């Protein structure tokens, strides 16, 4: 399976808009959890994360406010894809369970929702440094980046057994 963008119909009127953000009939995955991520600053990096083995997670990512550059990498082929997602379009990105996933916020005060089809398991988590050469030239340039200590110290691919 490859990453896939799902566009939605936006029904607008004088009050605002209505969107069917998720319909189970559109997906074969059985999502079990819905996560929210709020980032105060543009240039916030969250990732690159994955869950191994039986705890691997398929994700459905939607930006509710602001915009992000979403980056995914196939763990087998090391192919990297990037997608710009924003709250104005309300597209969703389906990230297969055998992909590494992360994003960078392109605006302040960005809110991201992502559904997952498996529960988080700390012993099965992994991460790759966002500065790894496989991601070179993909990330936008900002004066400052914001990362967790865990993401800042994530290993490079050459140091991992994926």
N, C-alpha and C positions, 0 to 999 in steps of 0.2 A: 504494500500500500504506500502511496505517496501523500505528502501533505496536500490538502485541498481547501480552497476558499469557498465558503458558502455565502452567497449574496442573498439579502432578504428584501422583501417588498416593504417600503416605508409608506405608510398611509398618513398624509399630513392634512391638517386643516387649520383653522384660525387658533385652535387651542394648543396645537403642538403636533405630536405624531404618535402613531401606534405601530408596533412591530411585533410579529410573532418571532421572538428571539430564539426559541428552541421548540422543536416538535420531535418527539421520540420517533415518529414514523419516518423521519428523514435519516435516521442513523441506526446501524446494526449494533453499535456499542450500547451497553447498558451502563449509563453513567450513575455513579453511586455517591458522588460528593460534588459540591459546588464551592469553589474557592474565590475569594476576592483579594486583590492586591492593590494597595493605594501607594503611590509614589509622589512625594512632595515636589521633587526637582526633576527637570529635564536632565537627561544624561544619567538617570538611574539605571543600573544594569542588574537584572535578576536572571541568573543563569550562568553557565549552561548546565542544566540539570537532567538527570535521568534516574529511573528506577530499573534495577536489574531483575532478570528471571521472572518468577511467577508474580512479582509485584510491579512489573512494567505497567506504565499508564498511557492510555490513549487520552488526549486532551482536546477539548473544544474551547478555543480562546476567543473572547469577544471583548473589545474595548468599550466600556460604558461612558467614559469621559476622557478626553484627551486623545493622544495617539502614541503608537509604539512602532519600532522596527522589530518584528518578530523573526528570530533566526532559529532554524532547525537543521540538524545534521543526521543523516542516515548512519547508524552506528556500524553497519556492515561495509558500506561503500565509501564512507566519508564524504558523500555528496552533501553540499550545503545549499540551503534555500533561504531566501529572505522575503518577507512580506510586510508591507506597511499597512497597519490596521488603525482605524480611527473611529471615534464615536459618531462622526457625521455620516459615515457610510454604514456602520453597524454590521459589517461583514464579520464572519467567524472563520477561524482557521482550525481545521481538524489536523492534529499532530498525531501520527501513528505511534504505537507503543514502543517501537524499536528506534525511536529518534531521540536525540539529545535536544533539549529545548531551552530557550532563553529569550529575553527581550530587553530593549533599551527604550526608555521613555523619550519622546520627542517634544513633550510639553510638560510644564509644571502641572501638578494636581491631576495626575492620570490614574484612572480607576480601571482595573482589568478583572474580568470574570473568566474563570476557566473551570469547566466541568471535567472530572476524571472518572475513568471506568474501573479504578482500583484504588484501594486505600494506601496511603503513604506507609512505608516501612523503613525506619531509620537504617537498619542493617543492610538494606538493598539500595540505598541511595548512592549516587555517584555524581561527580561534576567534572567539567573540563574548564580550564581557564579561558575566559572570553578573549584573551589576547593571543591564543594559540594561532599558529601560522595558518591553519585551515580557515580561520575566520578573517584573515588579513584583508583589508580593503572593503569590508562589509559594513562595519560600524560607522555611524556618522561621527564627525569630529565636533567636540564641544570643549570649552575651556576647562571644565571640571566634570568628573564622573563620580557617581555615588554607588558604592557596592558594600555588601556585607563583608565582614572579615573572612567568612568562609568562602565566598565567591572570589575575593581578592587573592586568596591563597590556594585556590583550586589548582590541581595538577595540570600539566600539559599532556596532550595525547601520547607523546613519546614515553611518558612516565607511567602510563596506564595499561592495564589489560582489560579491554572492554569486551 
